[in-house]
Amino acid sequence: MKYIFGNWKMYLDYAESVKLASEIKNVSFDEDFEVSIFPTALAMVGVKDTLNGSNISVGAQDVMWVSKGAYTGAISAEMFKQVGCKYALVGHSERRHVFDESSDDTKKKIRACLDAGLIPVLCIGETKADRDNDKVKYRIKKQIVSALDGLKLDAKQIIFAYEPVWAIGTDTPCLPADADDIHGWIKMELSPFVSGNPAVLYGGSVDEQNMVSYLVLETVDGVLIGGASAKIESFATLLETAIK
Ligand code: PGA
């Protein structure tokens, strides 16, 4: 089984999200794929209701680690679970870099998802500066250890997404051969924390032209797609391509 996850970020408003959900509901894709959509929190219920009856699930783009309380603007992992979410992105590079999310925040969010019964999708990846300074493995290892410290998980409980920051939204994806190497190394680094074979998805400028070159790799368990998943022309092609 391989994963195709669509992170709609803040690209679509409520009406646009529900419209795109109703369009993708009609696209057929191979049963060997697990497809999930990560809409804005505002559109979560509308998208979930629209996808009802299909085998496409929904996930949150971010969660708060406290279940209820005086946290203006926040939505908890539990609340997302209650409205039918299956997954939640945690530590996405835009949360880390635009919203200054700390590694401690990421750690708390992972635990909140596990407690609430959501499957966290922990996003990890180096910046361009890390890459230029030969710190790719240093950065990723730090992100893994700080997020998972003290946890012993089963591969079913958590998913990982390798998303090099320099590849996100830039039309400069990580070459499949490089992703293959780094995914193999990430899986080894995860072994003290996760038993079994944890899923590691690739994300960063995946589109309908290059997706298959990642999906054919044994070390790549799926793709996390931003921009190309937020338009019906490309997302439908992505799902239809995955059949082949
Ligand atoms: P992108 O985004 O596909 O637009 O590069 C990926 C992501 O941020 O998850």
Boltz pocket constraint, residues with backbone or C-beta under 6 A from the ligand:
constraints:
  - pocket:
      binder: B
      contacts: [[A, 7], [A, 163], [A, 167], [A, 168], [A, 169], [A, 170], [A, 203], [A, 204], [A, 205], [A, 206], [A, 224], [A, 225], [A, 226], [A, 227], [A, 228]]
      max_distance: 6.0
